[in-house]
Amino acid sequence: MTELTERELAVLALEGAGWRTQGAKEQAVRERLGISATRYYQLLNGLLDRPEALEHSPVLINRLRRIRDARRAER
């Protein structure tokens, strides 16, 4: 297994934080990571399938996997 990068850890930390509005989260993504919201969600989605991310943040990753699976089932 490979280690998570600093950026990947930062993505997990941002996703795990509580956000009152989507706009506040997207602003934090731009300010803290220097990437677009679209790129952020691409990185986050990729992390959901990584065992290293699951080991680092099991509750967060499992919650996000359930959400992703539910959305796929709706389609």
C-alpha positions as CSV (number, residue, x, y, z in Angstrom):
1,M,0.0,0.0,0.0
2,T,1.1,3.5,-0.7
3,E,0.9,6.4,1.6
4,L,-1.7,9.2,1.1
5,T,-0.2,12.4,-0.1
6,E,-0.5,15.7,1.7
7,R,-3.1,16.8,-0.8
8,E,-5.1,13.7,-0.3
9,L,-5.0,14.0,3.5
10,A,-6.1,17.7,3.1
11,V,-9.1,16.6,0.9
12,L,-10.2,14.1,3.5
13,A,-9.8,16.7,6.3
14,L,-11.9,19.2,4.4
15,E,-14.6,16.6,3.6
16,G,-14.7,15.5,7.2
17,A,-15.3,19.1,8.5
18,G,-18.8,20.3,9.0
19,W,-20.0,22.8,6.5
20,R,-23.2,24.9,6.8
21,T,-23.3,25.7,3.1
22,Q,-21.9,24.3,-0.1
23,G,-20.5,27.7,-1.0
24,A,-18.4,27.8,2.2
25,K,-17.0,24.4,1.5
26,E,-16.1,25.3,-2.1
27,Q,-14.5,28.5,-1.0
28,A,-12.4,26.6,1.5
29,V,-11.4,24.2,-1.3
30,R,-10.2,27.0,-3.5
31,E,-8.4,28.8,-0.7
32,R,-6.8,25.9,1.1
33,L,-6.1,23.5,-1.8
34,G,-5.9,25.9,-4.7
35,I,-8.1,23.7,-6.9
36,S,-11.5,23.9,-8.4
37,A,-14.5,22.2,-6.8
38,T,-14.8,19.9,-9.8
39,R,-11.2,18.7,-9.3
40,Y,-11.8,18.4,-5.5
41,Y,-14.7,16.0,-6.1
42,Q,-12.7,14.0,-8.7
43,L,-9.9,13.5,-6.1
44,L,-12.4,12.7,-3.4
45,N,-14.2,10.1,-5.5
46,G,-10.9,8.5,-6.3
47,L,-10.0,8.3,-2.7
48,L,-13.2,6.4,-1.9
49,D,-11.8,3.3,-3.6
50,R,-8.4,3.5,-1.9
51,P,-7.7,1.1,1.0
52,E,-5.3,3.7,2.4
53,A,-8.1,6.3,2.7
54,L,-10.3,3.7,4.4
55,E,-7.6,2.9,6.9
56,H,-7.0,6.6,7.6
57,S,-10.7,7.7,7.9
58,P,-13.0,4.6,8.0
59,V,-16.1,6.4,9.2
60,L,-15.9,9.1,6.6
61,I,-15.0,6.8,3.7
62,N,-17.8,4.3,4.6
63,R,-20.3,7.1,4.8
64,L,-19.3,8.6,1.5
65,R,-19.3,5.1,-0.1
66,R,-22.9,4.6,1.1
67,I,-23.9,8.0,-0.3
68,R,-22.3,7.2,-3.7
69,D,-23.9,3.8,-3.9
70,A,-27.3,5.2,-3.1
71,R,-27.0,7.8,-5.8
72,R,-25.9,5.2,-8.3
73,A,-28.9,3.0,-7.4
74,E,-31.2,6.0,-8.0
75,R,-30.1,6.3,-11.6
